[in-house]
């Protein structure tokens, strides 16, 4: 964990038009993990690897007709340095939380939906694998700019492991299905989530249907 009190303050100006130049620099600084302080003003820890990339961004700003300024903030008071470190950690924690949501609210649910639809095809397995690769790459980018070890990083690692287990299970089911019956050429079931063609209900987190409860008069609930 970085506990240094040396930072760099990066202030820049860009022409108003084209706006695409401002967006491009904003994206570059975001990817670098710069801590925004106010418009066109960011702070970064004073590290050789970061400084080299910041110099490249400064050169790009100059090429775009703008003006970059870099100020070294040496040996900041601990209270100020701690506030910057906390702000940087908070930003990464927010990004980690979004990755966890992507894993559990989207990827894992998508696997459950495809199991529910009986869409056990190699194409679907490949699509899910591509989605998980994107999540891993996203995590790698955030981790690379997590200078101060945000506390919820382990939660992301656990969520990705869970996604990997769900994907392995899905892929195994596809293999077993195709080994027994050959590749499926039929469209997956077109059903509302939670209901099968037989009137069953599949609870979230399970691919086994449970019979819908019937009222006393025999009509569907």
Secondary structure, DSSP 8 states (H G I E B T S, - for coil): ------EEEEEEE--SS-HHHHHHHHHHHHHHT-EEEETTEEEEE--HHHHHHHHHHHHHHHHTT-EEEEEEE-S--HHHHHHHHHHHHHHHHHHHHHHHHIIIIIIHHHHHHHHHTT---HHHHHHHHHHHHHHHHHHHHHHHT-TT--TTHHHHHHHHHHHHHHHHHHHHHHHHHHHHH----S------TT--TTSEE--TT-SS-EE--B-TTS-B-
